[in-house]
């Protein structure tokens, strides 16, 4: 498990992280979301011991990262795909990391195969594309077969096949009971990948919830289709619902899907579709962080 306890990090008068307490549990892909400057990368760096907290603490499985003798066996991380010597060959970059943690060359070859870089193992890092360097960073994170993984914007530079690959990889890792924390600005991708989300703004916690809980919180209406539309609308309205029509369907607010179904069944009114509709993850995220955006571009006239 990853946890922070009242984590605060100041840079002069600026608080990059402000009294942040979160838990990231095993068995889930947890999306770490927030606007630019919200403190996501600083929090991840504090978890990995790269930034020293001003106060509070960041722990992995109850210990500070610096307390692990061979940390790659406990925690794997991809924070910066460019953090590799450009003149070193891809396989040699991994071998150096592996040796520092007592990991053999066989595992190096395994992770190169896993991320699809076996054919590029002898190429120098400096000539690899951004997407290939991202794959190399994922390979480095997986070297020690750790139970905890952190990825910061892992889809940067990946093509559609690569994005699908890393999505399935993260879900498979979580399915094995590992703890997976992934920071991303791509809400559409997080909607397909994450089971839980942690949203921060200006260094403070805004929301920590499952994606299911988030959808329930931002439920908009229930779309209902019935050949007896007018009669069903009258029944639902009498029960206190707000009912409007759109493209031949009823849009119902104020009643849950089960309540709508029960009312229709009692009146023997057929229902052909009953679909709860929620705001997209992107819309929910924008509403949650509306007051936390520090860098907002000026809107242009349309």
Backbone as CSV, one residue per row, in Angstrom:
resi,resn,N_x,N_y,N_z,CA_x,CA_y,CA_z,C_x,C_y,C_z
1,UNK,0.844,-1.200,0.000,0.000,0.000,0.000,0.876,1.246,0.000
2,UNK,0.398,2.268,-0.677,1.025,3.587,-0.638,0.173,4.471,0.253
3,UNK,0.802,5.235,1.108,0.026,6.184,1.900,0.856,7.425,2.198
4,UNK,0.167,8.542,2.249,0.783,9.774,2.741,0.003,10.223,3.964
5,UNK,0.716,10.759,4.930,0.101,11.206,6.178,0.450,12.671,6.406
6,UNK,-0.538,13.518,6.198,-0.365,14.962,6.390,0.876,15.464,5.651
7,UNK,1.068,14.965,4.454,2.246,15.312,3.660,2.182,16.772,3.211
8,UNK,3.244,17.504,3.504,3.365,18.900,3.078,4.749,19.112,2.487
9,UNK,4.801,19.775,1.341,6.072,20.131,0.723,6.019,21.583,0.283
10,UNK,6.903,22.389,0.860,6.976,23.811,0.511,8.235,24.078,-0.309
11,UNK,8.104,24.984,-1.246,9.248,25.553,-1.954,9.197,27.056,-1.699
12,UNK,9.940,27.511,-0.709,9.827,28.898,-0.287,8.450,29.121,0.316
13,UNK,7.739,30.116,-0.212,6.401,30.408,0.298,5.324,29.574,-0.382
14,UNK,5.704,28.843,-1.433,4.724,28.074,-2.200,4.565,26.670,-1.619
15,UNK,3.309,26.275,-1.390,3.021,24.913,-0.926,2.635,24.059,-2.130
16,UNK,3.558,23.206,-2.566,3.258,22.313,-3.683,2.322,21.205,-3.253
17,UNK,2.490,20.725,-2.023,1.596,19.727,-1.428,1.236,20.242,-0.041
18,UNK,-0.056,20.148,0.302,-0.541,20.814,1.503,-1.374,19.860,2.366
19,UNK,-0.736,19.262,3.367,-1.433,18.424,4.359,-2.222,17.306,3.675
20,UNK,-1.565,16.589,2.790,-2.225,15.571,1.983,-2.169,14.203,2.657
21,UNK,-3.325,13.622,2.898,-3.431,12.272,3.454,-4.244,11.413,2.498
22,UNK,-3.606,10.387,1.930,-4.279,9.495,0.989,-3.806,8.067,1.227
23,UNK,-4.581,7.099,0.741,-4.193,5.697,0.740,-4.454,5.122,-0.652
24,UNK,-3.481,4.387,-1.168,-3.623,3.699,-2.449,-3.499,2.215,-2.159
25,UNK,-4.577,1.481,-2.347,-4.656,0.099,-1.896,-4.383,-0.890,-3.024
26,UNK,-4.012,-2.128,-2.671,-3.731,-3.159,-3.687,-4.985,-3.585,-4.428
27,UNK,-4.762,-4.138,-5.627,-5.853,-4.713,-6.391,-6.633,-3.734,-7.235
28,UNK,-6.198,-2.491,-7.272,-6.897,-1.461,-8.054,-5.889,-0.667,-8.878
29,UNK,-6.340,-0.162,-10.020,-5.625,0.912,-10.702,-6.209,2.212,-10.169
30,UNK,-5.392,3.001,-9.511,-5.846,4.263,-8.936,-5.331,5.416,-9.791
31,UNK,-6.257,6.179,-10.347,-5.882,7.355,-11.126,-5.593,8.531,-10.209
32,UNK,-4.472,9.181,-10.438,-4.047,10.329,-9.630,-4.221,11.557,-10.507
33,UNK,-5.257,12.356,-10.217,-5.697,13.408,-11.134,-5.602,14.778,-10.480
34,UNK,-5.384,15.779,-11.318,-5.353,17.153,-10.848,-4.801,18.054,-11.931
35,UNK,-5.111,19.352,-11.870,-4.609,20.292,-12.879,-3.087,20.407,-12.825
36,UNK,-2.520,21.051,-13.831,-1.095,21.361,-13.791,-0.779,22.154,-12.530
37,UNK,0.284,21.762,-11.843,0.668,22.462,-10.625,-0.091,22.030,-9.396
38,UNK,-0.900,20.955,-9.509,-1.715,20.517,-8.374,-0.892,19.822,-7.299
39,UNK,0.307,19.306,-7.674,1.154,18.625,-6.703,1.292,17.130,-6.929
40,UNK,0.816,16.631,-8.070,0.867,15.193,-8.327,2.294,14.681,-8.414
41,UNK,3.104,15.310,-9.254,4.482,14.839,-9.424,5.285,15.008,-8.139
42,UNK,5.051,16.106,-7.422,5.751,16.315,-6.149,5.395,15.216,-5.155
43,UNK,4.119,14.846,-5.115,3.696,13.763,-4.218,4.383,12.457,-4.594
44,UNK,4.432,12.146,-5.880,5.078,10.911,-6.321,6.569,10.931,-5.984
45,UNK,7.197,12.073,-6.165,8.621,12.178,-5.844,8.846,12.007,-4.339
46,UNK,7.931,12.515,-3.539,8.057,12.336,-2.095,7.897,10.869,-1.708
47,UNK,6.993,10.173,-2.366,6.807,8.745,-2.096,8.085,7.973,-2.396
48,UNK,8.797,8.391,-3.436,10.023,7.702,-3.856,11.282,8.270,-3.210
49,UNK,11.118,9.177,-2.251,12.269,9.713,-1.549,13.090,10.704,-2.343
50,UNK,12.569,11.183,-3.462,13.307,12.138,-4.292,13.112,13.568,-3.814
51,UNK,12.002,13.829,-3.132,11.761,15.116,-2.485,11.540,14.861,-1.001
52,UNK,12.213,15.620,-0.174,12.044,15.463,1.268,10.861,16.300,1.732
53,UNK,9.877,15.679,2.407,8.724,16.447,2.872,9.116,17.548,3.849
54,UNK,8.419,18.669,3.773,8.588,19.713,4.779,8.034,19.237,6.115
55,UNK,6.912,18.507,6.042,6.329,17.865,7.219,5.474,16.707,6.740
56,UNK,5.071,15.847,7.681,4.325,14.667,7.316,5.239,13.605,6.735
57,UNK,4.646,12.563,6.159,5.449,11.479,5.619,4.736,10.773,4.485
58,UNK,5.534,10.073,3.672,5.034,9.247,2.580,5.636,7.858,2.748
59,UNK,4.780,6.833,2.718,5.211,5.474,3.045,4.781,4.492,1.967
60,UNK,5.588,3.449,1.807,5.250,2.321,0.947,5.284,1.077,1.813
61,UNK,4.137,0.436,1.950,4.024,-0.733,2.831,4.517,-0.429,4.238
62,UNK,4.172,0.776,4.697,4.477,1.159,6.065,5.891,1.636,6.307
63,UNK,6.714,1.725,5.258,8.110,2.155,5.416,8.434,3.251,4.415
64,UNK,9.409,4.048,4.767,9.901,5.036,3.809,10.725,4.333,2.744
65,UNK,10.644,4.867,1.540,11.351,4.259,0.407,12.837,4.091,0.700
66,UNK,13.433,5.092,1.342,14.869,5.049,1.622,15.242,3.913,2.566
67,UNK,14.254,3.346,3.264,14.545,2.261,4.193,14.695,0.906,3.537
68,UNK,14.397,0.811,2.248,14.524,-0.478,1.552,15.932,-0.654,1.002
69,UNK,16.528,-1.786,1.279,17.888,-2.059,0.814,17.904,-2.302,-0.696
70,UNK,16.912,-3.013,-1.202,16.789,-3.262,-2.634,15.394,-2.808,-3.082
71,UNK,15.233,-1.526,-3.256,13.880,-0.966,-3.453,13.184,-1.420,-4.720
72,UNK,13.926,-1.808,-5.773,13.260,-2.225,-7.008,12.415,-3.477,-6.812
73,UNK,12.695,-4.249,-5.766,11.898,-5.429,-5.468,10.584,-5.051,-4.778
74,UNK,10.509,-3.835,-4.271,9.327,-3.375,-3.548,8.494,-2.392,-4.366
75,UNK,9.191,-1.470,-5.049,8.522,-0.372,-5.745,9.131,-0.196,-7.130
76,UNK,8.273,-0.108,-8.137,8.720,0.233,-9.479,8.082,1.544,-9.895
77,UNK,8.841,2.375,-10.624,8.304,3.697,-10.955,8.778,4.159,-12.323
78,UNK,7.878,4.826,-13.018,8.208,5.554,-14.241,7.749,6.985,-14.039
79,UNK,8.699,7.871,-13.753,8.377,9.289,-13.583,8.840,10.129,-14.766
80,UNK,9.932,9.715,-15.411,10.514,10.515,-16.490,11.148,9.573,-17.495
81,UNK,10.530,9.454,-18.671,11.040,8.541,-19.690,12.417,8.953,-20.193
82,UNK,12.800,10.206,-19.976,14.109,10.669,-20.432,15.225,10.452,-19.437
83,UNK,14.913,9.829,-18.295,15.917,9.659,-17.235,16.797,8.434,-17.500
84,UNK,17.454,8.433,-18.654,18.380,7.359,-19.017,19.471,7.965,-19.893
85,UNK,20.698,7.508,-19.736,21.820,8.050,-20.503,21.629,7.753,-21.979
86,UNK,21.621,8.810,-22.794,21.340,8.649,-24.211,22.346,7.814,-24.963
87,UNK,23.574,7.736,-24.464,24.596,6.958,-25.155,24.638,5.496,-24.773
88,UNK,23.824,5.105,-23.803,23.834,3.717,-23.337,22.790,2.907,-24.106
89,UNK,23.112,1.663,-24.387,22.160,0.791,-25.064,21.018,0.434,-24.116
90,UNK,19.841,0.189,-24.693,18.655,-0.054,-23.875,18.867,-1.209,-22.901
91,UNK,19.425,-2.294,-23.371,19.636,-3.457,-22.488,20.649,-3.137,-21.402
92,UNK,21.683,-2.401,-21.754,22.704,-2.060,-20.761,22.138,-1.120,-19.695
93,UNK,21.256,-0.211,-20.089,20.602,0.660,-19.103,19.873,-0.178,-18.054
94,UNK,19.147,-1.187,-18.504,18.422,-2.042,-17.567,19.376,-2.914,-16.756
95,UNK,20.455,-3.349,-17.368,21.416,-4.204,-16.641,22.049,-3.447,-15.476
96,UNK,22.359,-2.175,-15.684,22.934,-1.369,-14.607,21.946,-1.269,-13.444
97,UNK,20.693,-0.961,-13.755,19.675,-0.885,-12.710,19.507,-2.234,-12.012
98,UNK,19.495,-3.286,-12.802,19.290,-4.625,-12.242,20.416,-5.006,-11.281
99,UNK,21.630,-4.750,-11.665,22.767,-5.130,-10.810,22.740,-4.384,-9.484
100,UNK,22.258,-3.159,-9.485,22.212,-2.390,-8.236,21.256,-3.000,-7.225
101,UNK,20.360,-3.868,-7.707,19.379,-4.498,-6.821,19.463,-6.018,-6.829
102,UNK,20.577,-6.542,-7.285,20.783,-7.985,-7.259,19.891,-8.762,-8.206
103,UNK,19.573,-8.178,-9.351,18.693,-8.811,-10.335,19.539,-9.271,-11.519
104,UNK,19.310,-10.489,-11.989,20.119,-11.065,-13.056,19.709,-10.623,-14.446
105,UNK,20.595,-10.919,-15.421,20.342,-10.530,-16.808,19.130,-11.237,-17.407
106,UNK,18.795,-12.399,-16.889,17.628,-13.122,-17.417,16.359,-12.287,-17.237
107,UNK,16.235,-11.643,-16.093,15.065,-10.796,-15.853,15.077,-9.586,-16.778
108,UNK,16.246,-9.052,-17.075,16.355,-7.932,-18.015,15.758,-8.318,-19.364
109,UNK,16.129,-9.504,-19.842,15.612,-9.957,-21.135,14.112,-10.220,-21.068
110,UNK,13.635,-10.698,-19.923,12.198,-10.945,-19.765,11.396,-9.652,-19.880
111,UNK,11.839,-8.595,-19.207,11.058,-7.358,-19.243,11.178,-6.665,-20.595
112,UNK,12.323,-6.809,-21.275,12.434,-6.263,-22.629,11.430,-6.930,-23.556
113,UNK,11.272,-8.231,-23.401,10.291,-8.963,-24.200,8.880,-8.531,-23.826
114,UNK,8.641,-8.358,-22.533,7.310,-8.002,-22.042,6.837,-6.665,-22.599
115,UNK,7.742,-5.686,-22.694,7.345,-4.350,-23.160,7.513,-4.169,-24.658
116,UNK,7.948,-5.224,-25.361,8.052,-5.157,-26.812,9.324,-4.524,-27.332
117,UNK,10.396,-4.520,-26.528,11.654,-3.894,-26.955,12.780,-4.904,-27.174
118,UNK,12.458,-6.199,-27.232,13.518,-7.196,-27.413,14.298,-6.926,-28.698
119,UNK,13.607,-6.489,-29.746,14.275,-6.223,-31.014,15.084,-4.941,-31.029
120,UNK,14.900,-4.092,-30.008,15.631,-2.821,-29.931,16.603,-2.803,-28.755
121,UNK,16.920,-3.965,-28.198,17.723,-4.035,-26.980,19.115,-3.439,-27.153
122,UNK,19.676,-3.506,-28.345,21.041,-3.016,-28.580,21.069,-1.595,-29.136
123,UNK,19.913,-0.999,-29.299,19.877,0.383,-29.780,20.150,1.335,-28.625
124,UNK,20.794,2.453,-28.930,21.115,3.427,-27.888,19.867,4.221,-27.511
125,UNK,19.787,4.551,-26.251,18.600,5.220,-25.731,18.340,6.521,-26.476
126,UNK,19.395,7.241,-26.827,19.246,8.543,-27.457,18.565,8.518,-28.810
127,UNK,18.540,7.362,-29.489,17.911,7.288,-30.809,16.511,6.686,-30.729
128,UNK,16.084,6.294,-29.536,14.743,5.735,-29.385,13.691,6.839,-29.441
129,UNK,12.537,6.523,-29.987,11.428,7.467,-29.980,10.915,7.643,-28.557
130,UNK,10.087,8.690,-28.347,9.526,8.916,-27.018,8.711,7.708,-26.562
131,UNK,7.929,7.136,-27.473,7.138,5.971,-27.116,7.999,4.789,-26.710
132,UNK,9.114,4.586,-27.395,10.021,3.485,-27.055,10.717,3.752,-25.723
133,UNK,11.028,5.018,-25.454,11.630,5.332,-24.150,10.620,5.121,-23.025
134,UNK,9.340,5.395,-23.308,8.310,5.103,-22.313,8.277,3.601,-22.021
135,UNK,8.356,2.793,-23.047,8.361,1.339,-22.853,9.594,0.906,-22.058
136,UNK,10.723,1.539,-22.324,11.938,1.217,-21.575,11.769,1.593,-20.107
137,UNK,11.108,2.726,-19.852,10.851,3.124,-18.473,9.932,2.149,-17.761
138,UNK,8.934,1.631,-18.477,8.054,0.616,-17.890,8.852,-0.652,-17.581
139,UNK,9.749,-1.027,-18.492,10.592,-2.206,-18.254,11.423,-2.031,-16.986
140,UNK,11.969,-0.836,-16.798,12.757,-0.566,-15.597,11.895,-0.685,-14.338
141,UNK,10.651,-0.205,-14.420,9.758,-0.286,-13.265,9.427,-1.722,-12.902
142,UNK,9.406,-2.603,-13.901,9.024,-3.998,-13.679,10.195,-4.903,-13.327
143,UNK,11.415,-4.386,-13.357,12.599,-5.230,-13.185,12.535,-6.116,-11.941
144,UNK,12.202,-5.534,-10.811,12.224,-6.280,-9.553,10.936,-7.011,-9.256
145,UNK,10.005,-7.072,-10.225,8.702,-7.696,-10.027,8.035,-7.160,-8.757
146,UNK,7.930,-5.823,-8.633,7.475,-5.230,-7.367,5.967,-5.323,-7.183
147,UNK,5.542,-5.176,-5.931,4.125,-5.193,-5.617,3.483,-3.827,-5.691
148,UNK,4.311,-2.774,-5.800,3.819,-1.393,-5.847,4.413,-0.722,-7.078
149,UNK,3.558,-0.060,-7.871,4.017,0.594,-9.093,3.431,1.986,-9.215
150,UNK,4.278,2.940,-9.651,3.850,4.315,-9.873,4.207,4.705,-11.297
151,UNK,3.234,5.256,-12.012,3.451,5.705,-13.381,2.974,7.148,-13.512
152,UNK,3.853,8.028,-13.998,3.503,9.433,-14.201,3.380,9.687,-15.701
153,UNK,2.156,9.938,-16.161,1.859,10.181,-17.576,2.476,9.095,-18.471
154,UNK,2.123,7.821,-18.247,2.803,6.734,-18.962,2.450,6.619,-20.437
155,UNK,1.362,7.244,-20.908,0.974,7.085,-22.311,1.587,8.151,-23.211
156,UNK,2.349,9.083,-22.646,2.976,10.119,-23.476,3.835,9.480,-24.563
157,UNK,3.572,9.859,-25.798,4.393,9.379,-26.905,4.006,8.024,-27.437
158,UNK,3.049,7.343,-26.822,2.656,6.023,-27.293,1.625,6.143,-28.418
159,UNK,1.707,5.219,-29.359,0.702,5.158,-30.422,-0.527,4.418,-29.892
160,UNK,-1.618,4.371,-30.667,-2.834,3.723,-30.152,-2.621,2.293,-29.672
161,UNK,-1.805,1.524,-30.378,-1.534,0.150,-29.928,-0.815,0.165,-28.595
162,UNK,0.143,1.103,-28.441,0.879,1.199,-27.189,0.004,1.635,-26.030
163,UNK,-0.933,2.540,-26.304,-1.846,2.993,-25.250,-2.716,1.840,-24.781
164,UNK,-3.222,1.056,-25.733,-4.038,-0.103,-25.340,-3.192,-1.110,-24.564
165,UNK,-1.960,-1.313,-25.002,-1.070,-2.263,-24.313,-0.845,-1.859,-22.857
166,UNK,-0.493,-0.593,-22.627,-0.185,-0.194,-21.254,-1.446,-0.171,-20.399
167,UNK,-2.599,0.123,-21.002,-3.857,0.056,-20.260,-4.088,-1.357,-19.742
168,UNK,-3.944,-2.341,-20.635,-4.148,-3.729,-20.220,-3.072,-4.172,-19.236
169,UNK,-1.844,-3.704,-19.433,-0.771,-4.058,-18.512,-1.091,-3.587,-17.102
170,UNK,-1.509,-2.333,-16.950,-1.805,-1.807,-15.618,-2.969,-2.546,-14.972
171,UNK,-3.983,-2.866,-15.755,-5.124,-3.591,-15.203,-4.725,-5.018,-14.820
172,UNK,-3.858,-5.645,-15.624,-3.378,-6.987,-15.284,-2.551,-6.968,-14.009
173,UNK,-1.701,-5.956,-13.858,-0.879,-5.843,-12.650,-1.758,-5.675,-11.414
174,UNK,-2.781,-4.837,-11.525,-3.706,-4.656,-10.401,-4.470,-5.942,-10.133
175,UNK,-4.828,-6.666,-11.207,-5.549,-7.921,-11.053,-4.737,-8.982,-10.337
176,UNK,-3.416,-8.841,-10.357,-2.538,-9.757,-9.625,-2.390,-9.372,-8.158
177,UNK,-3.100,-8.312,-7.751,-3.050,-7.889,-6.355,-2.015,-6.828,-6.068
178,UNK,-1.468,-6.204,-7.109,-0.468,-5.159,-6.903,-1.158,-3.804,-6.713
179,UNK,-0.397,-2.865,-6.184,-0.867,-1.493,-6.010,-0.368,-0.675,-7.194
180,UNK,-1.272,-0.058,-7.938,-0.902,0.689,-9.147,-1.452,2.102,-9.039
181,UNK,-0.550,3.074,-9.037,-0.921,4.495,-9.004,-0.454,5.127,-10.299
182,UNK,-1.386,5.727,-11.043,-1.048,6.306,-12.340,-1.571,7.728,-12.433
183,UNK,-0.681,8.654,-12.751,-1.040,10.048,-12.949,-1.233,10.301,-14.438
184,UNK,-2.322,10.989,-14.776,-2.580,11.269,-16.186,-3.500,12.465,-16.321
185,UNK,-3.359,13.180,-17.451,-4.284,14.247,-17.791,-5.318,13.777,-18.812
186,UNK,-5.191,12.544,-19.290,-6.108,12.036,-20.296,-7.297,11.381,-19.615
187,UNK,-8.363,12.150,-19.425,-9.522,11.643,-18.700,-10.196,10.486,-19.439
188,UNK,-10.194,10.534,-20.762,-10.806,9.446,-21.522,-10.080,8.140,-21.256
189,UNK,-8.764,8.206,-21.110,-7.987,7.002,-20.832,-8.195,6.530,-19.408
190,UNK,-8.257,7.462,-18.471,-8.496,7.086,-17.081,-9.870,6.436,-16.912
191,UNK,-10.844,6.895,-17.697,-12.180,6.304,-17.615,-12.162,4.838,-18.013
192,UNK,-11.231,4.451,-18.891,-11.116,3.069,-19.334,-10.201,2.241,-18.436
193,UNK,-9.356,2.900,-17.660,-8.295,2.188,-16.938,-8.501,2.126,-15.435
194,UNK,-8.902,3.233,-14.820,-8.884,3.348,-13.361,-10.114,2.724,-12.714
195,UNK,-9.892,2.104,-11.553,-10.984,1.623,-10.694,-11.330,2.666,-9.640
196,UNK,-10.311,3.386,-9.205,-10.475,4.419,-8.190,-9.764,5.683,-8.670
197,UNK,-10.149,6.827,-8.112,-9.474,8.081,-8.449,-9.183,8.865,-7.178
198,UNK,-8.044,9.533,-7.196,-7.687,10.518,-6.181,-7.492,11.827,-6.925
199,UNK,-8.267,12.831,-6.571,-8.205,14.137,-7.236,-7.648,15.146,-6.246
200,UNK,-6.612,15.879,-6.664,-6.055,16.925,-5.820,-6.037,18.236,-6.586
201,UNK,-6.034,19.319,-5.844,-5.967,20.658,-6.422,-5.238,21.584,-5.466
202,UNK,-4.297,22.341,-5.991,-3.477,23.236,-5.167,-2.856,22.496,-3.979
203,UNK,-2.475,21.248,-4.238,-1.773,20.464,-3.225,-2.641,19.807,-2.184
204,UNK,-3.965,20.012,-2.254,-4.869,19.464,-1.238,-5.809,18.432,-1.857
205,UNK,-6.272,17.514,-1.017,-7.180,16.482,-1.484,-8.543,17.085,-1.819
206,UNK,-9.040,16.788,-3.025,-10.377,17.212,-3.449,-11.359,16.049,-3.331
207,UNK,-10.938,14.860,-3.756,-11.834,13.705,-3.744,-11.012,12.430,-3.791
208,UNK,-11.462,11.423,-3.053,-10.915,10.074,-3.127,-12.099,9.129,-3.173
209,UNK,-12.301,8.422,-4.301,-13.503,7.611,-4.462,-13.285,6.591,-5.566
210,UNK,-14.181,5.588,-5.602,-14.183,4.663,-6.730,-14.831,5.361,-7.920
211,UNK,-14.528,4.873,-9.121,-15.136,5.443,-10.318,-16.649,5.259,-10.261
212,UNK,-17.102,4.140,-9.700,-18.546,3.911,-9.558,-19.172,4.960,-8.645
213,UNK,-18.522,5.264,-7.522,-19.039,6.285,-6.610,-19.055,7.656,-7.277
214,UNK,-18.046,7.924,-8.091,-17.978,9.208,-8.779,-19.122,9.350,-9.776
215,UNK,-19.407,8.270,-10.493,-20.511,8.319,-11.454,-21.840,8.523,-10.740
216,UNK,-22.011,7.858,-9.587,-23.259,8.029,-8.834,-23.399,9.465,-8.341
217,UNK,-22.286,10.060,-7.932,-22.318,11.439,-7.427,-22.699,12.413,-8.521
218,UNK,-22.283,12.116,-9.744,-22.549,13.029,-10.857,-23.600,12.455,-11.807
219,UNK,-24.545,11.669,-11.246,-25.657,11.155,-12.033,-26.464,12.329,-12.585
220,UNK,-26.767,12.294,-13.870,-27.493,13.387,-14.508,-28.967,13.047,-14.723
221,UNK,-29.245,11.908,-15.305,-30.640,11.530,-15.540,-30.692,10.051,-15.907
222,UNK,-31.889,9.580,-16.156,-32.102,8.213,-16.636,-32.832,8.308,-17.967
223,UNK,-32.255,7.695,-18.985,-32.879,7.693,-20.310,-33.831,6.499,-20.391
224,UNK,-35.090,6.758,-20.756,-36.118,5.717,-20.803,-36.786,5.742,-22.176
225,UNK,-36.881,4.574,-22.796,-37.610,4.450,-24.058,-38.782,3.496,-23.862
226,UNK,-39.942,3.908,-24.313,-41.150,3.101,-24.193,-42.110,3.462,-25.319
227,UNK,-42.809,2.462,-25.869,-43.834,2.784,-26.875,-45.029,3.522,-26.264
228,UNK,-45.152,3.490,-24.926,-46.212,4.225,-24.228,-45.601,5.442,-23.521
229,UNK,-44.880,6.224,-24.307,-44.080,7.312,-23.746,-44.926,8.317,-22.969
230,UNK,-46.018,8.769,-23.548,-46.823,9.813,-22.907,-47.404,9.331,-21.584
231,UNK,-47.947,8.110,-21.580,-48.549,7.595,-20.346,-47.490,7.380,-19.277
232,UNK,-46.330,6.839,-19.684,-45.257,6.619,-18.716,-44.751,7.944,-18.165
233,UNK,-44.647,8.961,-19.007,-44.205,10.275,-18.544,-45.154,10.822,-17.490
234,UNK,-46.456,10.618,-17.692,-47.440,11.101,-16.728,-47.311,10.358,-15.401
235,UNK,-47.083,9.045,-15.463,-46.913,8.246,-14.246,-45.682,8.697,-13.473
236,UNK,-44.581,8.903,-14.179,-43.343,9.308,-13.521,-43.457,10.717,-12.957
237,UNK,-44.117,11.591,-13.687,-44.319,12.946,-13.198,-45.157,12.971,-11.936
238,UNK,-46.190,12.131,-11.890,-47.041,12.059,-10.697,-46.271,11.537,-9.490
239,UNK,-45.201,10.774,-9.750,-44.382,10.238,-8.660,-43.304,11.223,-8.210
240,UNK,-43.284,12.401,-8.805,-42.357,13.440,-8.368,-41.137,13.627,-9.241
241,UNK,-41.077,12.912,-10.365,-39.913,13.036,-11.241,-40.052,14.241,-12.162
242,UNK,-38.892,14.743,-12.589,-38.843,15.750,-13.646,-38.608,15.010,-14.956
243,UNK,-39.506,15.173,-15.920,-39.445,14.400,-17.157,-39.423,15.339,-18.356
244,UNK,-38.430,15.144,-19.214,-38.360,15.856,-20.490,-38.188,14.819,-21.593
245,UNK,-38.351,15.252,-22.834,-38.196,14.331,-23.963,-37.051,14.776,-24.849
246,UNK,-36.446,13.780,-25.472,-35.337,14.062,-26.397,-35.215,12.892,-27.360
247,UNK,-35.322,13.166,-28.641,-35.188,12.133,-29.684,-36.075,10.926,-29.403
248,UNK,-37.314,11.170,-28.989,-38.246,10.085,-28.762,-38.071,9.336,-27.463
249,UNK,-37.159,9.803,-26.600,-36.922,9.153,-25.312,-37.298,10.100,-24.182
250,UNK,-37.528,9.536,-23.012,-37.768,10.317,-21.808,-36.462,10.474,-21.045
251,UNK,-36.211,11.689,-20.586,-35.062,11.953,-19.710,-35.632,12.248,-18.331
252,UNK,-35.324,11.370,-17.384,-35.972,11.395,-16.076,-34.969,11.769,-14.999
253,UNK,-35.329,12.750,-14.191,-34.535,13.148,-13.031,-35.397,13.008,-11.773
254,UNK,-34.755,12.624,-10.677,-35.469,12.554,-9.405,-35.927,11.170,-9.015
255,UNK,-35.746,10.177,-9.886,-36.070,8.793,-9.564,-34.911,7.889,-9.975
256,UNK,-34.688,6.839,-9.196,-33.662,5.867,-9.531,-34.200,4.900,-10.586
257,UNK,-33.303,4.239,-11.347,-33.763,3.300,-12.386,-34.711,2.226,-11.849
258,UNK,-34.423,1.679,-10.656,-35.295,0.637,-10.101,-36.688,1.182,-9.803
259,UNK,-36.771,2.427,-9.347,-38.065,3.031,-9.059,-38.867,3.231,-10.345
260,UNK,-38.174,3.648,-11.410,-38.845,3.825,-12.705,-39.372,2.493,-13.208
261,UNK,-38.547,1.453,-13.096,-38.958,0.126,-13.563,-40.160,-0.381,-12.779
262,UNK,-40.148,-0.176,-11.456,-41.270,-0.635,-10.626,-42.569,0.079,-11.006
263,UNK,-42.488,1.402,-11.207,-43.679,2.163,-11.577,-44.225,1.704,-12.922
264,UNK,-43.336,1.458,-13.882,-43.776,0.994,-15.201,-44.411,-0.394,-15.101
265,UNK,-43.828,-1.260,-14.272,-44.348,-2.624,-14.137,-45.742,-2.616,-13.516
266,UNK,-45.940,-1.757,-12.513,-47.244,-1.702,-11.855,-48.348,-1.282,-12.830
267,UNK,-48.017,-0.388,-13.753,-49.005,0.084,-14.736,-48.980,-0.758,-16.021
268,UNK,-48.131,-1.821,-16.015,-47.983,-2.696,-17.180,-47.627,-1.904,-18.446
269,UNK,-46.692,-0.974,-18.259,-46.193,-0.169,-19.374,-44.848,-0.735,-19.826
270,UNK,-44.732,-1.083,-21.091,-43.467,-1.688,-21.560,-42.330,-0.664,-21.567
271,UNK,-41.154,-1.135,-21.218,-39.944,-0.306,-21.247,-38.912,-1.003,-22.123
272,UNK,-38.447,-0.323,-23.153,-37.477,-0.897,-24.081,-36.039,-0.514,-23.745
273,UNK,-35.864,0.557,-22.990,-34.511,0.960,-22.578,-34.604,1.714,-21.268
274,UNK,-33.630,1.444,-20.390,-33.568,2.116,-19.087,-32.088,2.307,-18.774
275,UNK,-31.559,3.483,-19.063,-30.121,3.706,-18.982,-29.798,4.883,-18.073
276,UNK,-29.180,4.624,-16.902,-28.713,5.736,-16.072,-27.568,6.465,-16.777
277,UNK,-27.595,7.771,-16.785,-26.551,8.554,-17.454,-25.876,9.472,-16.442
278,UNK,-24.545,9.431,-16.452,-23.754,10.279,-15.558,-22.852,11.166,-16.382
279,UNK,-22.336,12.201,-15.743,-21.332,13.034,-16.396,-20.114,12.178,-16.711
280,UNK,-19.435,12.480,-17.800,-18.204,11.768,-18.117,-17.173,12.049,-17.034
281,UNK,-16.157,11.201,-16.958,-15.092,11.427,-15.984,-14.451,12.788,-16.217
282,UNK,-14.321,13.180,-17.484,-13.732,14.483,-17.790,-14.588,15.619,-17.239
283,UNK,-15.904,15.543,-17.441,-16.791,16.589,-16.941,-16.792,16.623,-15.414
284,UNK,-16.833,15.439,-14.792,-16.807,15.382,-13.330,-15.512,15.975,-12.793
285,UNK,-14.401,15.614,-13.438,-13.093,16.136,-13.028,-13.053,17.660,-13.145
286,UNK,-13.557,18.203,-14.250,-13.529,19.655,-14.447,-14.384,20.374,-13.412
287,UNK,-15.511,19.781,-13.040,-16.339,20.393,-11.998,-15.631,20.366,-10.654
288,UNK,-14.978,19.238,-10.351,-14.306,19.091,-9.062,-13.124,20.041,-8.917
289,UNK,-12.436,20.305,-10.017,-11.197,21.088,-9.955,-11.370,22.513,-10.452
290,UNK,-12.600,22.918,-10.670,-12.863,24.251,-11.239,-12.190,25.367,-10.447
291,UNK,-12.168,25.241,-9.124,-11.582,26.287,-8.288,-10.105,26.056,-7.989
292,UNK,-9.519,25.014,-8.588,-8.135,24.662,-8.271,-7.172,24.905,-9.417
293,UNK,-7.694,25.387,-10.555,-6.843,25.600,-11.726,-6.038,26.875,-11.539
294,UNK,-4.704,26.735,-11.540,-3.832,27.900,-11.360,-3.463,28.541,-12.688
295,UNK,-3.360,27.746,-13.745,-2.886,28.242,-15.027,-4.010,28.073,-16.050
296,UNK,-4.772,29.135,-16.240,-5.932,29.083,-17.124,-5.714,30.020,-18.308
297,UNK,-5.827,29.465,-19.521,-5.642,30.295,-20.713,-6.839,31.215,-20.899
298,UNK,-6.594,32.364,-21.505,-7.666,33.292,-21.813,-8.526,32.728,-22.925
299,UNK,-9.852,32.737,-22.709,-10.763,32.238,-23.715,-10.841,33.220,-24.894
300,UNK,-10.889,32.655,-26.096,-10.989,33.492,-27.289,-12.449,33.628,-27.693
301,UNK,-12.765,34.719,-28.342,-14.136,34.929,-28.803,-14.483,33.940,-29.899
302,UNK,-15.737,33.494,-29.899,-16.160,32.540,-30.915,-17.188,33.181,-31.838
